[in-house]
Amino acid sequence: MDRRMQGMVAFVTGAGSGIGLACAAQFVREGATVAGFDLQGGSAFAEVAAGGSFHAGDVTDAAALAAAVDATLTRHGRIDVLVTAAGIADAGPVHLVEETAWDRVLDINLKGTFLSIKAVLPAMMAQRAGSIVTIASIEGIVGSEGGSSYNASKGGVVLLTRNVAMDYARLGIRCNAICPGFIDTPLFRNTVGHDFMRDYRESIRTQTKMQRFGKPEEIASVAFFLAGGDASFMTGQALVVDGGYTAGHSHGLVELMGLT
């Protein structure tokens, strides 16, 4: 089997579950060595990333990130790929959102992405090569009801991604974002899995043109593409992977025309 990441080293935040864990598993299958970084989930990571290393820490802690990156460089000599999959969700219109809750979402989702990129850039600059894949969201490119802090954080990730792409392309470093739709992850289930959210879940499922929620592995496949040579002329982009959710509005017309 052609293992297209053979010899590469990837650093993945949020690697203990969900999209980050799926990225780690995909990269390992393709021959990469993966260093994972997360608050928890080391056991799950170890099951899919044999030969890799797991570093427990918070993406808002610059010193912890620096230590994990230094340990990865000491052990493996380089970092070819960064995936920033650590994140949280919260909901509420502005007048109901507490300042502490706002700060927590922005700190983890946006500042955590900034600090993760900042931690790996010196190594990638020295290598004059690297691929950074940020995990944003469709809610960073379109608004959503009650999504003030989350929308703002993910919109910031998209524009940070584009800024990094512009600043470091001359050094051989690419930076792209993935904007997932509604993906069946522990974060998604913890956020909208409650009984009182049943109607909301059904609404977003039916508004997704493929009539289902996505799988973490479907995002990992896109991260694998962006990480490797097939995307070598691609930087500064935000790829939407949402089952058609943002493609447009559905009003039942095609059903009236007999397309079922």
VMD Tcl script that draws the C-alpha trace (Angstrom):
set ca {
  {0.00 0.00 0.00}
  {1.21 3.48 -0.89}
  {1.58 5.32 2.43}
  {1.57 8.92 1.31}
  {2.71 10.49 4.60}
  {5.61 8.10 5.15}
  {8.38 9.86 7.08}
  {6.27 12.89 7.96}
  {5.67 14.17 11.49}
  {2.32 15.72 12.41}
  {1.37 17.67 15.53}
  {-2.38 17.51 16.24}
  {-4.21 19.47 18.92}
  {-7.52 18.15 20.18}
  {-6.13 14.71 19.40}
  {-7.93 12.91 22.21}
  {-11.34 12.73 20.54}
  {-13.51 13.73 17.60}
  {-11.94 15.30 14.54}
  {-8.46 15.51 16.06}
  {-8.44 11.81 16.93}
  {-9.72 10.93 13.45}
  {-6.93 13.03 11.89}
  {-4.32 11.26 14.01}
  {-5.66 7.86 12.96}
  {-5.73 8.80 9.27}
  {-2.21 10.21 9.34}
  {-0.83 7.12 11.07}
  {-2.49 4.86 8.48}
  {-0.76 6.91 5.82}
  {2.66 6.43 7.43}
  {3.07 9.58 9.54}
  {4.30 9.82 13.10}
  {1.83 11.83 15.16}
  {2.28 13.87 18.30}
  {-1.05 14.53 19.98}
  {-1.90 17.37 22.33}
  {-5.09 17.52 24.40}
  {-6.39 17.92 27.93}
  {-7.43 14.27 27.98}
  {-7.89 11.28 25.69}
  {-4.40 9.86 25.84}
  {-5.68 6.27 25.95}
  {-7.86 6.74 22.86}
  {-4.95 8.39 21.07}
  {-2.57 5.55 21.97}
  {-4.96 3.05 20.39}
  {-4.72 4.71 16.97}
  {-1.26 6.27 17.02}
  {1.25 3.57 17.84}
  {4.75 5.01 17.78}
  {3.48 8.51 18.42}
  {3.47 10.59 21.58}
  {0.71 12.23 23.58}
  {1.16 15.46 25.50}
  {-1.46 16.51 28.05}
  {-2.09 20.22 28.02}
  {-4.34 23.18 27.33}
  {-4.06 25.07 24.02}
  {-4.40 28.35 25.92}
  {-1.13 27.55 27.74}
  {1.72 28.78 25.55}
  {4.37 27.18 27.77}
  {2.69 23.75 27.59}
  {2.45 23.98 23.82}
  {6.09 25.04 23.53}
  {7.20 22.15 25.72}
  {5.20 19.64 23.65}
  {6.58 21.03 20.39}
  {10.13 20.96 21.76}
  {9.69 17.35 22.89}
  {8.37 16.41 19.45}
  {11.31 18.07 17.73}
  {13.78 16.41 20.10}
  {12.27 12.98 19.47}
  {11.46 13.23 15.77}
  {13.59 16.07 14.42}
  {10.90 17.95 12.54}
  {7.22 18.90 12.30}
  {5.74 18.75 8.82}
  {2.05 19.17 9.60}
  {0.00 20.97 12.24}
  {-3.73 20.35 12.70}
  {-5.51 22.61 15.18}
  {-8.60 20.61 16.16}
  {-8.96 21.66 19.81}
  {-12.17 23.57 20.41}
  {-15.33 24.04 22.44}
  {-18.86 25.22 21.74}
  {-21.22 27.53 23.56}
  {-24.50 29.21 22.65}
  {-26.50 32.30 23.41}
  {-27.40 35.70 21.97}
  {-25.11 38.51 23.04}
  {-27.29 39.88 25.85}
  {-27.37 36.46 27.54}
  {-23.68 35.55 27.18}
  {-21.55 36.08 30.26}
  {-18.19 37.74 29.66}
  {-16.37 34.77 31.21}
  {-18.13 32.37 28.82}
  {-17.30 34.59 25.84}
  {-13.64 34.74 26.89}
  {-13.42 30.96 27.31}
  {-14.72 30.26 23.80}
  {-12.47 32.87 22.19}
  {-9.47 31.75 24.27}
  {-9.72 28.09 23.29}
  {-10.99 28.33 19.72}
  {-9.14 31.41 18.45}
  {-6.27 32.15 20.83}
  {-5.56 28.41 21.09}
  {-5.25 28.24 17.30}
  {-2.96 31.28 17.30}
  {-0.73 29.84 20.03}
  {-0.55 26.43 18.34}
  {0.53 27.98 15.04}
  {3.00 30.25 16.81}
  {4.54 27.25 18.58}
  {5.31 25.28 15.39}
  {6.23 28.14 13.07}
  {9.93 28.41 14.06}
  {10.50 24.75 13.13}
  {8.61 25.08 9.86}
  {10.43 28.30 9.02}
  {13.78 26.59 9.60}
  {12.66 23.70 7.39}
  {11.23 26.15 4.83}
  {8.32 23.75 4.55}
  {5.15 22.85 6.38}
  {1.39 22.52 6.14}
  {-0.96 24.00 8.72}
  {-4.60 22.86 8.76}
  {-6.94 24.76 11.03}
  {-10.36 23.44 11.96}
  {-12.83 26.30 11.65}
  {-16.55 25.81 10.98}
  {-19.32 26.75 8.59}
  {-20.38 28.95 11.51}
  {-17.24 30.96 10.86}
  {-18.47 31.92 7.38}
  {-22.26 32.16 7.89}
  {-24.17 33.31 10.94}
  {-26.29 31.08 13.14}
  {-28.92 31.86 15.73}
  {-27.52 32.11 19.22}
  {-23.97 31.46 18.06}
  {-22.36 34.78 18.97}
  {-19.15 33.61 20.67}
  {-18.70 30.45 18.59}
  {-19.34 32.28 15.29}
  {-16.90 35.02 16.25}
  {-14.20 32.55 17.27}
  {-14.44 30.46 14.12}
  {-14.68 33.51 11.85}
  {-11.45 34.64 13.47}
  {-9.86 31.28 12.73}
  {-10.72 31.62 9.03}
  {-9.10 35.06 8.75}
  {-6.11 34.06 10.88}
  {-5.62 31.15 8.49}
  {-5.59 33.49 5.51}
  {-3.18 35.87 7.22}
  {-0.75 33.06 8.05}
  {-0.99 31.81 4.47}
  {-0.07 35.24 3.12}
  {2.79 35.86 5.54}
  {4.55 32.50 5.27}
  {3.96 31.24 1.72}
  {7.35 32.67 0.72}
  {8.92 30.26 3.23}
  {7.21 27.19 1.82}
  {4.56 27.05 4.55}
  {0.94 26.54 3.53}
  {-2.06 27.25 5.77}
  {-5.65 26.24 5.01}
  {-8.85 25.92 7.02}
  {-11.52 23.26 7.00}
  {-15.04 24.50 7.74}
  {-17.02 21.45 8.84}
  {-20.77 21.39 9.03}
  {-22.51 19.34 11.70}
  {-20.21 16.43 12.52}
  {-21.11 13.57 14.87}
  {-18.41 14.11 17.48}
  {-18.50 13.99 21.29}
  {-18.54 17.81 21.27}
  {-21.58 17.83 18.97}
  {-23.42 15.21 21.02}
  {-22.65 16.99 24.30}
  {-23.92 20.25 22.83}
  {-27.14 19.19 21.07}
  {-27.69 15.63 22.29}
  {-30.17 16.55 25.02}
  {-33.81 15.53 24.70}
  {-35.00 19.14 24.60}
  {-32.76 19.69 21.54}
  {-34.42 16.92 19.51}
  {-36.31 19.28 17.20}
  {-33.18 21.36 16.64}
  {-31.13 18.28 15.75}
  {-33.78 17.15 13.29}
  {-33.92 20.61 11.76}
  {-30.20 20.77 11.04}
  {-30.20 17.19 9.77}
  {-32.97 17.92 7.28}
  {-31.33 21.21 6.23}
  {-28.16 19.25 5.46}
  {-28.75 18.29 1.83}
  {-27.28 14.82 2.33}
  {-29.80 14.28 5.15}
  {-27.28 13.15 7.75}
  {-24.55 14.40 10.05}
  {-20.94 14.08 8.98}
  {-18.37 11.70 10.39}
  {-15.03 12.80 11.92}
  {-13.28 10.57 9.38}
  {-14.77 12.62 6.55}
  {-13.06 15.72 7.92}
  {-9.83 13.81 8.52}
  {-9.76 12.81 4.86}
  {-9.81 16.48 3.86}
  {-7.09 17.27 6.41}
  {-4.99 14.48 4.88}
  {-5.43 16.03 1.43}
  {-4.44 19.50 2.67}
  {-1.46 18.13 4.60}
  {0.13 16.41 1.64}
  {1.61 17.07 -1.74}
  {-1.67 16.86 -3.64}
  {-2.51 20.30 -2.20}
  {0.96 21.76 -2.83}
  {-0.37 24.84 -4.68}
  {-3.19 25.47 -2.22}
  {-2.97 27.97 0.62}
  {-5.18 30.52 2.30}
  {-8.37 28.61 1.55}
  {-11.38 27.70 3.68}
  {-12.83 24.38 2.51}
  {-16.46 23.82 3.41}
  {-17.29 20.19 4.22}
  {-20.92 20.24 5.29}
  {-23.01 17.80 3.26}
  {-24.50 20.71 1.34}
  {-25.82 22.61 4.37}
  {-24.61 25.98 3.07}
  {-25.27 25.24 -0.61}
  {-28.60 27.06 -0.53}
  {-32.15 26.98 0.78}
  {-34.55 24.09 0.27}
  {-38.28 24.76 -0.03}
  {-39.56 21.37 -1.23}
  {-39.80 22.31 -4.91}
  {-37.91 19.29 -6.23}
  {-40.17 17.01 -4.21}
  {-43.17 18.65 -5.88}
  {-41.52 17.90 -9.21}
  {-41.26 14.22 -8.30}
  {-37.58 13.95 -7.27}
  {-37.51 11.85 -4.13}
}
mol new
graphics top color blue
foreach p $ca { graphics top sphere $p radius 0.5 }
foreach p [lrange $ca 0 end-1] q [lrange $ca 1 end] { graphics top cylinder $p $q radius 0.2 }
display resetview
